């Protein structure tokens, strides 16, 4: 939870406060609609970052905090699919490869959290 919170927070800050620069880095042309879209994107990421940061002490998975786990899983899974599709289509830049790897890792980890049994994991940890 902490790692995903920091990851999304780091993506959110430039999108909120420097949307024109983010657009230029991505190769797009700056426009009012594009700038606004990047800022809204940043707001969504910042909201997710805060949600994950505040939920880090909760038992996540199973029926506990299931909406948090589901939201994170869907976000990272869909984004990972889109990024992997871009990489397979020939987008081999370092940011594309790094993003695909990070999103895939978070998707797998949140799948384990979402579909695993948190009580079994906690019990094993307490036995050791």
C-alpha positions as CSV (number, residue, x, y, z in Angstrom):
1,X,0.0,0.0,0.0
2,X,2.8,2.4,0.9
3,X,4.7,1.7,-2.3
4,X,1.7,2.2,-4.5
5,X,0.8,5.4,-2.7
6,X,4.2,6.8,-3.2
7,X,4.3,5.7,-6.8
8,X,0.9,7.4,-7.6
9,X,1.8,10.5,-5.6
10,X,5.0,10.9,-7.6
11,X,2.9,10.7,-10.8
12,X,0.3,13.1,-9.5
13,X,2.4,16.0,-8.4
14,X,3.8,17.0,-11.8
15,X,0.5,16.4,-13.5
16,X,-1.3,18.7,-11.0
17,X,1.3,21.5,-10.9
18,X,3.0,21.3,-14.3
19,X,0.5,19.9,-16.8
20,X,2.0,21.8,-19.8
21,X,5.4,20.4,-19.1
22,X,4.0,16.9,-18.7
23,X,2.2,17.3,-22.0
24,X,5.4,18.6,-23.7
25,X,7.4,15.6,-22.3
26,X,4.8,13.2,-23.7
27,X,5.1,14.8,-27.1
28,X,1.7,16.3,-27.2
29,X,0.8,19.9,-28.1
30,X,-0.3,22.1,-25.3
31,X,-4.0,23.1,-25.3
32,X,-6.5,24.1,-22.8
33,X,-8.4,20.8,-22.9
34,X,-5.1,18.8,-22.8
35,X,-3.8,20.8,-19.8
36,X,-7.1,20.3,-18.0
37,X,-7.2,16.6,-18.8
38,X,-3.6,16.2,-17.4
39,X,-4.6,18.0,-14.2
40,X,-7.7,15.9,-13.7
41,X,-5.6,12.8,-14.3
42,X,-3.2,14.1,-11.6
43,X,-6.1,14.7,-9.2
44,X,-7.3,11.1,-9.7
45,X,-3.8,9.8,-9.0
46,X,-3.4,12.0,-5.9
47,X,-6.8,10.8,-4.6
48,X,-5.7,7.2,-5.1
49,X,-2.4,7.9,-3.4
50,X,-4.1,9.4,-0.4
51,X,-6.6,6.5,-0.2
52,X,-3.8,4.0,-0.2
53,X,-1.7,6.0,2.3
54,X,-4.6,6.2,4.7
55,X,-5.5,2.5,4.3
56,X,-2.0,1.1,4.8
57,X,-2.7,0.1,8.4
58,X,-5.9,-1.8,7.5
59,X,-6.0,-5.5,6.7
60,X,-6.5,-5.4,2.9
61,X,-7.9,-8.4,1.0
62,X,-10.6,-10.9,1.6
63,X,-13.7,-9.0,2.7
64,X,-11.7,-6.4,4.6
65,X,-11.2,-3.2,2.6
66,X,-12.1,-5.1,-0.5
67,X,-13.1,-2.0,-2.4
68,X,-9.7,-0.5,-1.9
69,X,-8.0,-3.7,-3.2
70,X,-10.5,-4.0,-6.1
71,X,-10.0,-0.3,-7.2
72,X,-6.2,-0.7,-7.1
73,X,-6.2,-4.0,-8.9
74,X,-8.5,-2.8,-11.7
75,X,-6.5,0.5,-12.1
76,X,-3.1,-1.3,-12.3
77,X,-4.4,-4.2,-14.4
78,X,-6.0,-2.1,-17.1
79,X,-3.1,0.3,-17.2
80,X,-0.7,-2.6,-17.4
81,X,-2.6,-4.1,-20.3
82,X,-2.5,-0.8,-22.2
83,X,1.2,-0.3,-21.5
84,X,2.1,-3.9,-22.5
85,X,0.1,-3.5,-25.7
86,X,2.1,-0.3,-26.5
87,X,5.4,-2.1,-25.8
88,X,4.4,-5.1,-27.9
89,X,3.5,-2.6,-30.7
90,X,7.0,-1.2,-30.7
91,X,7.0,1.5,-28.1
92,X,10.4,0.6,-26.6
93,X,11.4,3.8,-24.9
94,X,12.7,3.6,-21.4
95,X,9.6,5.4,-19.8
96,X,7.3,3.0,-21.6
97,X,9.2,-0.1,-20.5
98,X,9.6,1.1,-16.9
99,X,5.9,2.0,-16.7
100,X,4.9,-1.3,-18.1
101,X,7.1,-3.2,-15.6
102,X,5.9,-1.1,-12.6
103,X,2.2,-1.4,-13.5
104,X,2.5,-5.1,-14.2
105,X,4.2,-5.6,-10.8
106,X,1.5,-3.6,-9.0
107,X,-1.3,-5.5,-10.8
108,X,0.2,-8.9,-9.8
109,X,0.7,-7.8,-6.2
110,X,-2.9,-6.4,-5.9
111,X,-4.2,-9.6,-7.5
112,X,-2.5,-11.6,-4.8
113,X,-4.0,-9.2,-2.2
114,X,-7.5,-9.2,-3.7
115,X,-7.8,-12.9,-4.4
116,X,-5.7,-14.3,-1.6
117,X,-6.6,-14.9,2.0
118,X,-5.2,-12.2,4.3
119,X,-6.0,-14.2,7.5
120,X,-4.0,-17.2,6.3
121,X,-1.0,-14.9,5.6
122,X,-1.3,-13.2,9.0
123,X,-1.6,-16.6,10.7
124,X,1.6,-17.8,9.0
125,X,3.4,-14.7,9.9
126,X,2.3,-15.0,13.6
127,X,3.5,-18.7,13.7
128,X,7.0,-17.8,12.6
